[in-house]
Amino acid sequence: MKSAKEIISHIKTDPLYTSFTDRADFLNLFSATHKSLIAFIYIKENILMIALKHPLGKVELKKDSNINLIKDLLKMFVKFRPNSEFVGVKDIKFFVADRFMAKKYKFKNPNLSEKKEILPYFEKSKGKFKNDIKDEKIHAIFEEIRGLILANRRD
C-alpha cells in the first residue's frame, strides 16, 4: 500500500498534471495583490484567459502597465520552460467569474447563502376557550393569552 505522499508525488510527475503545475508556477510569478484578484487561469485557442474574483479586479488588471507586466512574465516563463502550454499564447483576456465565486462562497458558507423566507403566520385559534382556573395569577395569564390570540386574528 502506497502512502499519500508517494501517490501525490506520482501524480505530480504524471505528464497530464504538468499543465496544472505550469499554471500554478505562472501564478506564483504575480505579486500578492494581483494573485488575490485572480480566481483561476486557463488557455483557450492560444488566448490566456484570466478569471477574476471581482469587477474592480478587471479594471485594475486591464491597465496597460499591468497587461505589459503579464506579457513580460509570459515571455520570461516561456524562456525558462519552452515545453509549457504558455508557448503559443498570443493574447490575454480578462473576465469576472461571477458564477464560480458564487459557488465557492456557497460552498464555504452553506448556511449564509440560503435565504430564509419568513412566511406570514395566521392564527388558527379563535380564542374561544373556558377559563375555569381558580388561581387569579394563572387566570390572568390565560386571559392575556386570549387577548394576544384575538389581536393576531385576521378575520
Salt bridges, closest charged atoms under 4 A:
ASP22 OD1 - ARG81 NH1 2.85
ASP25 OD2 - ARG81 NH2 2.52
GLU60 OE1 - LYS63 NZ 3.31
GLU85 OE2 - ARG23 NE 2.77
GLU143 OE1 - ARG146 NE 3.16
ASP155 OD1 - ARG153 NH2 2.67
